[in-house]
Amino acid sequence: MDDYDRLRLSIQSALVGSVTDDLVAVTCSIECKHLTIEAYFEGAVGPYELEFVRGITREVMAGFSDKYTSESRCYSIQQREPQMLDFWAFLRAGATGHRRAATTGPRLVAS
């Protein structure tokens, strides 16, 4: 499994049972052994939201070796429009005018 697929699987597993009513979107990227996870929330971002994103990042990083680094960020959608990194791990239906076409679909692999 390549890093991109591992990230997709890890973030989805980390989000199971963790999506709250105020979570609008989660997007991720991986480049040169560096993972970035961004979460967007409805309303103000406070200690709970910051800890939520840090916890998700810790869970994701558990599937990668010590050679990888990470950063996590969270934003209020009132202050910043959600922007997709490599892919949407979670995007609430109707979130801030984004269309389903903006998400990445499954990667096709020739067999």
N, C-alpha and C positions, 0 to 999 in steps of 0.2 A: 504494500500500500504506500503510495507516495504521500508527501507532507500535506498537500492540498486536501486529499481525500481523508487523511487522518484528522486534519483540522475540522473538516465538515462533520465527520462522525463524532468527534469529541465534543464539539460545541452543541450539537443536537442532543447528545446524551446529558450534557451538563444542564441544558435548559428544561429537560423533562421534569415536570412538576414544579418548576420555578417561575413560570410566567405569571406575572401579577397584572392586575387591572390597569395599572399606570404604565406598564412597559409597552412601548410602541414599536420598537425595532431593535434588532441586534445584528450587527454586521462584523465581518472578520476579514483579515488578510494575513498572508504569510509571505515573507520575502527574506531571503538570505538568513534563514534560521531565526527570524524575528516575527512573532505573532502580535497582531494588533486586534483588540476586541473593543468595539464601541457599542454602547447602549443608549437609546433615546427614550426619555420618559415624558409622560404628560405631567405638567406641573413642575414645581421647583425640584432641583436636585439637592439632596441632603445626605447625611451620613448613611442612611439606609440604602439609598441607591448606589452610593460609592461602594459600600460593602458588598452589595449584590453583585456588581460587576467584578470586583476583586475575587469574590468567591467563585464565580463562573470561570474566571481566568485561571485560578488555582486548579480547578478541576480539569480544565483543558490541558494545562501544562503538565499534569501528572502523566499524560500519555506521550510526552516528548522527553528526550534526554536533557541532561544538564547543559548541553551545548546550545540550547535554544534560549532566547530571551523573549520577554513579552511586555506589553504595555496595555493598560485598559483605560478607557475614557468613558465618561457618561455626560450626556447633555439633556437639557430640557428642549422639547420641540418648540416651545414658545421663543427660544433664543436662537435655535439653529435647526434648519431643515435637515432631516435625515439624508445622509449621503452614503451610498453603497461603496464599500471597499471592494474586496474580491467577490463576495457574495453576501446575500441576506441569510442569516441563520434563522431569523424570525422577523416577520413584518406583519403587523396587525392589518387586517382587511380595512381598506379605506384610509389608511394612515397618510395624512397630509398630502393627498392628491397623487400618491404614487400608484402606478398601474402595475398589474401583475406582470406585464412584459418587462418591467425593470428588474425582475429577479432572474437569477441564473437558473436554468433548468439542469437536468441531469447531463453529465458529460458523457458523450458517446465514445465508446472505445471499440475499435475494430478488433474482431476476434479471428 
